[in-house]
Amino acid sequence: MTGTHTAADSNGSQQGPASAQPHHRHEILAVIEEATTARRCLAVAERAARIGSDCYVTALHICADPSQLICAPEELCLQRMRVPLEGTARQRLERTHRTFETWSAFSGVSNITWVERVGAIAPTLVTEARTAALIAIAAPHNVDSVDALHAAIFSTNRPVLFIPTGMPVPSDLGRHIAIAWKPRPQARRAILNTLRWLGAASKVSVIAVDEPETSPNTPEVLELLDHYAIAARAFHVRTRAGQHIADRLLEETQALGADSLVMGAYRFGELVEWIFGGVTREVLHRSTLPVFLAH
């Protein structure tokens, strides 16, 4: 396949040889569990690799094959129920691999490797992502992708680049990055984990929604960015009556002309945000721009 290097491991899965990637290079792990979103995920991951210093892309597909899973009976039953609509796990893998090969041949990208693994989604992703600088993953449309996104955010301790599927691939990704700022550990981690991309941006904007007018917290983030020689400008905005913070944040991001957003994820945990409609959940649901996340 064009632009890829593969070798079979002892289980028959494909992986790039460790010797092919020098120690000083940084891996962007593109998790592609669905053929329908694979092209967009690969394209955005490849653009992020071009922006980052000495980055390469690994395209990972985890095959949740019921015949080889050790899990609860309910999980096995759920996986088997998918077959009439989605095909078997092996058929889903083959479709995704064909999409990867077609995209690779068309794009001519040379810094990307295909990896496939068979196993449960969450623990396999945690293992594969242990040295990744970034996990790129598209908005989920099947069970495997939902599990992968959840594991990526909550279990890998890696930054995540969330890619909406209802968006064109931005040709200028990383040129103007917006930061959603609240003085929270998640927001600080998101910034520190994306310094490689923030430092390469031509413009960085900090957006603070509904911060106290008398004691704004943005000097902290501006000082943090300045410590890493990143110049940024802060914007203080307020929600209108009945407007969700996520809507105001995305509205301002678009008005500023940013092409991506950096933010802390799930301050109160996923379950609480799901029930009460937290900012992270709503941003991921409504955003048309890639979002860098850290929990």
C-alpha positions as CSV (number, residue, x, y, z in Angstrom):
1,M,0.0,0.0,0.0
2,T,1.2,3.5,-0.8
3,G,2.8,5.3,2.1
4,T,2.7,2.5,4.6
5,H,5.0,0.0,6.2
6,T,3.6,-3.1,7.8
7,A,4.8,-6.3,9.4
8,A,2.9,-9.2,11.0
9,D,3.1,-9.8,14.7
10,S,2.8,-13.2,16.3
11,N,-1.0,-12.9,16.3
12,G,-1.2,-12.1,12.6
13,S,-2.0,-8.4,13.1
14,Q,-0.2,-5.7,11.2
15,Q,2.2,-3.2,12.8
16,G,5.0,-0.9,11.8
17,P,8.4,-2.2,13.0
18,A,9.7,-0.4,16.1
19,S,13.0,0.3,14.3
20,A,11.1,2.4,11.6
21,Q,10.3,5.1,14.1
22,P,13.3,6.9,15.7
23,H,13.0,7.6,19.4
24,H,12.8,11.4,19.0
25,R,9.8,11.2,16.8
26,H,6.3,11.7,18.2
27,E,3.4,9.4,17.5
28,I,-0.1,10.6,16.6
29,L,-2.4,7.7,17.1
30,A,-5.4,7.9,14.7
31,V,-8.1,5.5,16.0
32,I,-10.3,4.4,13.1
33,E,-13.0,2.0,14.2
34,E,-15.4,3.0,11.3
35,A,-14.8,3.0,7.6
36,T,-17.3,5.9,7.2
37,T,-15.2,8.3,9.3
38,A,-11.7,6.9,8.6
39,R,-10.8,9.4,5.8
40,R,-11.6,12.5,7.8
41,C,-9.8,11.1,10.9
42,L,-6.7,10.2,8.9
43,A,-6.6,13.6,7.0
44,V,-6.9,15.6,10.2
45,A,-4.3,13.4,12.0
46,E,-1.9,13.8,9.1
47,R,-2.3,17.6,9.2
48,A,-1.7,17.6,12.9
49,A,1.5,15.6,12.3
50,R,2.7,18.1,9.7
51,I,2.2,20.9,12.3
52,G,3.8,19.1,15.2
53,S,7.6,18.7,15.3
54,D,8.9,15.3,14.1
55,C,5.5,13.6,14.2
56,Y,4.3,10.5,12.4
57,V,0.8,8.9,12.3
58,T,-0.2,5.4,13.3
59,A,-3.6,4.3,12.1
60,L,-5.1,1.9,14.7
61,H,-8.1,-0.4,14.2
62,I,-9.1,-2.6,17.1
63,C,-11.1,-5.6,16.0
64,A,-13.6,-6.6,18.8
65,D,-14.0,-10.1,17.5
66,P,-16.5,-12.0,19.8
67,S,-14.7,-15.3,19.0
68,Q,-11.6,-14.0,20.6
69,L,-12.9,-11.8,23.4
70,I,-12.9,-12.7,27.1
71,C,-15.7,-10.6,28.5
72,A,-19.1,-10.6,30.1
73,P,-21.8,-12.6,28.3
74,E,-23.8,-9.3,27.8
75,E,-20.8,-7.8,25.8
76,L,-20.6,-10.9,23.6
77,C,-24.3,-10.8,23.0
78,L,-24.1,-7.1,22.0
79,Q,-21.3,-7.7,19.6
80,R,-23.1,-10.5,17.9
81,M,-26.3,-8.5,17.6
82,R,-24.4,-6.0,15.5
83,V,-23.6,-8.5,12.7
84,P,-26.9,-8.2,10.7
85,L,-26.6,-4.4,10.4
86,E,-22.8,-3.8,10.5
87,G,-21.3,-7.2,9.4
88,T,-18.9,-9.2,11.4
89,A,-15.9,-7.7,13.3
90,R,-13.6,-9.0,10.6
91,Q,-15.7,-7.5,7.9
92,R,-15.7,-4.2,9.6
93,L,-11.9,-4.4,9.9
94,E,-11.6,-5.2,6.2
95,R,-13.8,-2.3,5.2
96,T,-11.8,0.1,7.4
97,H,-8.5,-1.2,6.0
98,R,-9.6,-0.8,2.4
99,T,-10.6,2.8,3.2
100,F,-7.2,3.3,4.7
101,E,-5.4,1.9,1.7
102,T,-7.5,4.0,-0.7
103,W,-6.9,7.2,1.3
104,S,-3.2,6.4,1.5
105,A,-2.9,5.8,-2.2
106,F,-4.8,9.0,-3.1
107,S,-3.1,11.3,-0.6
108,G,0.4,10.0,-1.2
109,V,1.2,10.4,2.5
110,S,4.4,8.7,3.6
111,N,4.5,9.1,7.4
112,I,1.6,6.8,8.3
113,T,1.5,3.2,9.4
114,W,-1.4,0.7,9.7
115,V,-1.8,-1.2,12.9
116,E,-4.6,-3.7,13.7
117,R,-5.2,-5.4,17.0
118,V,-7.8,-8.0,18.1
119,G,-9.2,-7.5,21.6
120,A,-11.4,-5.5,23.9
121,I,-11.5,-1.8,22.8
122,A,-10.6,0.0,26.0
123,P,-7.6,-2.0,27.4
124,T,-6.2,-2.4,23.9
125,L,-6.3,1.3,23.2
126,V,-4.7,2.1,26.6
127,T,-1.8,-0.2,25.7
128,E,-1.4,1.1,22.2
129,A,-1.6,4.8,23.3
130,R,1.0,4.6,26.1
131,T,3.6,6.5,24.2
132,A,1.4,8.6,21.9
133,A,1.7,12.3,21.9
134,L,-1.9,12.7,20.7
135,I,-4.9,10.5,20.0
136,A,-7.0,11.5,17.0
137,I,-10.5,10.1,16.9
138,A,-13.7,11.0,15.0
139,A,-17.1,11.5,16.5
140,P,-18.5,8.0,17.1
141,H,-21.3,6.3,15.3
142,N,-20.9,2.7,16.5
143,V,-20.3,0.9,19.8
144,D,-16.6,0.4,19.2
145,S,-16.0,4.1,18.5
146,V,-18.0,5.1,21.6
147,D,-15.8,2.8,23.7
148,A,-12.7,4.1,22.0
149,L,-13.5,7.7,22.6
150,H,-14.4,7.1,26.2
151,A,-11.1,5.2,26.8
152,A,-9.1,7.8,25.0
153,I,-10.4,10.6,27.2
154,F,-10.6,8.9,30.6
155,S,-8.1,6.1,30.6
156,T,-5.1,6.8,28.4
157,N,-3.8,10.0,30.1
158,R,-3.1,11.3,26.6
159,P,-4.4,14.4,24.9
160,V,-7.2,13.7,22.4
161,L,-8.0,15.4,19.1
162,F,-11.8,15.0,18.6
163,I,-12.8,15.3,15.0
164,P,-16.5,16.1,14.2
165,T,-17.9,14.3,11.2
166,G,-20.1,17.0,10.0
167,M,-17.2,19.3,9.0
168,P,-14.9,19.8,6.1
169,V,-11.3,18.9,6.7
170,P,-9.7,22.3,7.6
171,S,-6.8,23.1,5.2
172,D,-5.4,25.6,7.8
173,L,-5.6,23.4,10.9
174,G,-3.5,24.8,13.7
175,R,-3.0,28.3,12.1
176,H,-5.4,29.9,14.7
177,I,-6.1,28.0,17.8
178,A,-8.6,29.1,20.4
179,I,-8.3,28.0,24.1
180,A,-11.4,27.6,26.3
181,W,-10.2,28.9,29.6
182,K,-11.4,28.2,33.1
183,P,-8.9,28.0,36.0
184,R,-9.2,24.2,36.3
185,P,-6.7,21.4,36.2
186,Q,-8.2,20.0,33.1
187,A,-7.7,23.3,31.2
188,R,-4.1,23.6,32.3
189,R,-3.4,20.0,31.3
190,A,-5.0,20.6,27.9
191,I,-2.7,23.6,27.3
192,L,0.5,21.8,28.5
193,N,-0.4,18.7,26.4
194,T,-0.8,20.7,23.2
195,L,2.2,23.1,23.5
196,R,3.6,21.5,20.3
197,W,0.6,22.7,18.3
198,L,0.0,26.0,20.2
199,G,3.7,26.9,19.7
200,A,3.4,26.4,15.9
201,A,0.2,28.4,15.6
202,S,0.3,31.9,13.9
203,K,-2.4,33.1,16.3
204,V,-3.7,31.9,19.7
205,S,-6.9,33.3,21.3
206,V,-8.0,32.6,24.9
207,I,-11.8,32.7,25.4
208,A,-13.2,33.1,28.9
209,V,-17.0,32.7,29.1
210,D,-18.8,34.3,32.1
211,E,-15.7,34.9,34.1
212,P,-16.0,37.4,37.0
213,E,-15.7,40.9,35.7
214,T,-13.9,42.3,38.7
215,S,-11.3,39.5,39.0
216,P,-10.8,37.8,35.6
217,N,-8.6,34.6,35.7
218,T,-7.1,35.0,32.2
219,P,-3.8,36.5,33.4
220,E,-2.9,33.1,34.7
221,V,-3.2,31.4,31.3
222,L,-1.5,34.3,29.5
223,E,1.4,34.0,31.9
224,L,1.5,30.2,31.4
225,L,1.6,30.6,27.6
226,D,4.2,33.4,27.8
227,H,6.4,31.1,29.8
228,Y,6.5,28.9,26.7
229,A,7.0,31.9,24.4
230,I,3.4,31.7,23.1
231,A,1.8,35.1,22.5
232,A,-2.0,35.1,23.0
233,R,-4.9,37.5,23.4
234,A,-7.7,37.0,25.8
235,F,-11.4,37.6,25.0
236,H,-14.0,37.8,27.8
237,V,-17.6,37.1,26.7
238,R,-20.9,36.5,28.4
239,T,-23.7,34.2,27.7
240,R,-27.1,35.7,26.7
241,A,-30.2,34.8,28.6
242,G,-30.9,31.1,28.2
243,Q,-27.8,30.5,26.2
244,H,-25.6,27.5,27.0
245,I,-22.0,28.2,27.7
246,A,-21.0,25.7,24.9
247,D,-23.0,27.7,22.4
248,R,-21.4,31.0,23.4
249,L,-17.9,29.4,23.4
250,L,-18.3,27.9,19.9
251,E,-20.0,31.2,18.7
252,E,-17.0,33.2,19.8
253,T,-14.5,30.6,18.4
254,Q,-16.2,30.9,15.0
255,A,-16.4,34.8,15.2
256,L,-12.6,34.9,15.9
257,G,-11.9,32.7,12.9
258,A,-10.2,30.0,14.9
259,D,-9.8,26.6,13.1
260,S,-9.6,24.4,16.3
261,L,-10.2,24.6,20.0
262,V,-8.2,23.5,23.1
263,M,-10.2,22.7,26.2
264,G,-10.2,20.7,29.4
265,A,-12.7,17.8,29.4
266,Y,-15.3,16.6,31.8
267,R,-14.6,18.4,35.0
268,F,-17.4,16.7,36.7
269,G,-17.2,13.4,35.0
270,E,-19.0,12.0,32.0
271,L,-22.1,10.7,33.8
272,V,-22.8,14.0,35.5
273,E,-22.3,16.0,32.3
274,W,-24.6,13.5,30.4
275,I,-27.4,14.0,32.9
276,F,-27.0,17.8,33.3
277,G,-25.7,18.8,29.9
278,G,-22.1,19.9,30.8
279,V,-19.9,22.0,28.6
280,T,-17.7,19.2,27.3
281,R,-20.6,17.1,26.2
282,E,-22.3,20.0,24.4
283,V,-19.1,21.1,22.7
284,L,-18.5,17.6,21.3
285,H,-22.1,17.4,20.2
286,R,-22.2,20.8,18.5
287,S,-18.7,21.7,17.3
288,T,-17.8,21.8,13.7
289,L,-14.1,22.3,14.4
290,P,-11.5,19.8,15.7
291,V,-11.2,20.0,19.5
292,F,-8.0,19.2,21.5
293,L,-9.1,17.7,24.8
294,A,-7.5,16.7,28.1
295,H,-9.3,15.3,31.2
